[in-house]
Amino acid sequence: MSQAANPKHTPLFSPSKLYPIASSGRHKQTLKLADEFLSGGASLIQVRENEMSDALLHRLLLEVRTLCRRFEALLIVNNRVDLALAVQADGVHLGQDDLPVEAARRLMGTEALIGLSTHNRTQFQDAQGRPIDYLAIGPVFSSSTKPGANPEVGLEAFRELAKASRLPVVAIGGIDLRRARALWAAGADSVAVISDLASHPFPSQRVGQYLKAAEEIEP
């Protein structure tokens, strides 16, 4: 990823219908999940490990990056611009309280992918003019991963926001395969899934089920 002092950025990201997030709190388990997701056909993966030490997370990201290169998939790092740069990841996903996206863009350059989480209409509208490649809206439904962190957006409000977005929209929060179908129909470019993939006995098969379902809804 190139350095740029004053990058001029035009979003060009076209995300896959499925945006799997690997997160377990344990190095070997998260690496195994990443391998399963990619083996199942995922073309993009985010690693989210906010409690892991920097040294261990750096090692994990290097290993996942190797997997992603093998599968010709993209690696997105949650929150940590410094580690995304250190391992030459393809991008970073930021929350509302993380490094501002403008600063991340200056550090990472115009070719890096940058996503931003939004949780309400005000944040969604603010994100439209910022130098990002996609935005996430959520939680659309209550989430076991971040219970009570933000109010549910709901399917109808999500549909309204997705229709108004100039950027690709990723739905997140409480998503299973049934809800994924509803969200794609409501205008989601992609659905971010954590628990429904990680808790499945065969995560690679579950990824395949999502991808097959996505193909069935496309015109």
Secondary structure, DSSP 8 states (H G I E B T S, - for coil): ----SS----------SEEEEE--SSHHHHHHHHHHHHHTT-SEEEE--SSS-HHHHHHHHHHHHHHHHHHT-EEEEES-HHHHHHTT-SEEEE-TTSS-HHHHHHHH-TTSEEEEEE-SHHHHHHHTTSS-SEEEE--SS--SSSTTSS----HHHHHHHHHH-SS-EEEESS--HHHHHHHHHTT-SEEEESHHHHTSSSHHHHHHHHHHHHHHH--
